[in-house]
């Protein structure tokens, strides 16, 4: 089976798929798409939305759909888990975390190797429509960081050593992918238990955030 993953490095939904591919032991061709490149994803899947996984020349997007397809042995039990009330609650929880996380991370993502001047301007212009000027997000960092740290400290109590469980699961894929971008924020420090948790996920998923730029 030939796999090609088209993705943005910063995107948590793309990280979901990278973590799952790594955990399940798949080899694949990694293709980082420039954020201002509209033609490539539209040509592949009809919409500017990543990740896109091409499996034997057939393209698909939506991170959970992709993971479901590659999870041949049903380790993640996606169909069972995603139809439960607990999962809806968890998804709402991720969205709550993500609101603060993205306000902190977006102004710094654009200065990683993933972006050039053109894609940086494109990303910033698009995201500022919803979040306001990035300069103000940086200036008002404490407004987002303070409640997020409180949430992360509470989250620490739910790690046993994985999310609510002693075994790695789909929940860890989704949670770790949302949190990972915070490593980009200057001087941000995770609660120690969360940092150790993320490093454990990294190890078992063979994940290297910026590996495409250091091959």
Secondary structure, 3 states (H helix, E strand, C coil): CCEEEEECCCCHHHHHHHHHHHHHCCCCEEEECCCCCHHHHHHHHCCCCCCEEEECCEEEECHHHHHHHHCCCCCCCHHHHCCCHHHHHHHHHHHHHHHHHHHHHHHHHCCCCCCCHHHHHHHHHHHHHHHCCHHHHHHCHHHHHHHHHHHHHHHHCCECCEECECCCCHHHHHHHHHHHHHHHCCCCCCCHHHHHHHHHHHHHCCCCCCHHHCC
